[in-house]
Amino acid sequence: MVAGTSLRLSIVVWAVTRAVLMMCVFRVWDMPGSDVSVDIEVIYQGWYGVLRTGIFPYDDVTWQYPPAAALAVLAPGLLPFLDYAPAFFALCLLADAAITGMLLYAVRDGRRGPLGVWVWVVGVPLLGPIVYARYDVMVTAVAVAALLAAARRTRLSGALTGFGALLKVWPLLLLIGTPRGPRTRSTWGAALATAGILAMFFAAAMPGALAFLTFQRDRGTEVESLGSLVFHLARHVGWHGKARLNYGSVEFLGRHVHAVSALALGLSVLAFAWLLLWRMRARHFTATTPYEAAFAAVLLFTTTSRVISPQYMIWLIGLAAVCVTMRTPRQWLPVLLVLLAAPLTQLEFPIWFAHVIASDKLGVATLTLRNGLLVAATVISCRRLWQETVTAPRTVEEEPEPPAERQSALVPG
């Protein structure tokens, strides 16, 4: 009864908060700071015009996305009765509603935690209207669907993961926590097949499908990343670099920037190496391991990236909601830290972005606190994942195959 009331209340809160976010992106209510919807009206709509001709915008350095991202950019064309930007916002709202609906469906029988729904319902407005001004909420919807399907429909989960990776790469990290054996072979096989087929289709059908790899390679240290704190602080002791729009985001330009960017890439390589080591050493896979591992992996690569754009937080909030829904108590503290980082992200962009670019005390303090929370969440999440699966004595059986899959394995032929 209490859970049912909580879920009904979450639907009401979702409707109210999303109405406010839509008013923000439609400029009924002007947010202080930068207008987050400008990119949709200028950059995304420009890409839309190019993609409609059957080619990728391979001469535009701001196009830094895998080929299936074209589907997200072209999707507003499915609503011809709306202009491009309103149609895009409406589709983002539908993706948000889909995530909420999937989480509500997951807790329908009372065996899973209703608090996961609240993590998503509350986390999105804490991050602000940026959620509807980038296509990341669409990618997050695919990732959430893949994780929620992982327990019983491995091929579907793998196919969704592969599709998500062709939308924005990071969903490929969802595969790291699949239990060894038939489920890994089924999930990974479906993911690789889906991603490979889609990649070949786009490469054959649309010139410039792989141009994004070059543009990603040339990116530097963005002003909101962890590495940028070096230059924010250095400005106060005589460093004379500049913060300028470069490769689609505001980056630092000047002496030693390449060295810090290389260090960030090195940290990402070390993060990948740690995940491989964890995968080889992990022995105690439980029912919650796939969700905890996915959350920890995306935290690792978000924190170590040369770029921590505000929309990256959408991924973390979505995965955090799944973790709480699936009752992963070891990840609750990292989930809380991510939720605390969300409003700070909205402060640093768009509200106080001018302060961040100027590297003044307010901007640097806000960014340092946000990035500090993400680093703490990453360290705690990874440490607890290691303790539970590698070093802890075995107190539970490894997760069994789902009943449907066990039965199908017994059917002759």
Secondary structure by P-SEA (a helix, b strand, c coil): caaaaaaaaaaaaaaaaaaaaaaaaaccccccccccccccccaaaaaaaaaaaccccccccccccccccccccccccccccccaaaaaaaaaaaaaaaaaaaaaaaaccccccaaaaaaaaaaaaaacccccccaaaaaaaaaaaaaaaccccaaaaaaaaaaaaaaccccccccccccccaaaaaaaaaaaaaaaaaaaaaaaccccccaaaaaaaacccccccccaaaaaaaaaaccccccccccccccccccaaaaaaaaaaaaaaaaaaaaaaaaaaccccccaaaaaaaaaaaaaaaaaccccccaaaaaaaaaaaaaaaaccccaaaaaaaaaaaaaaaaaacccaaaaaaaccaaaaaaaaaaaaaaaaaaaaaaaaaaaaccccccccccccccaaaaaaaaccc
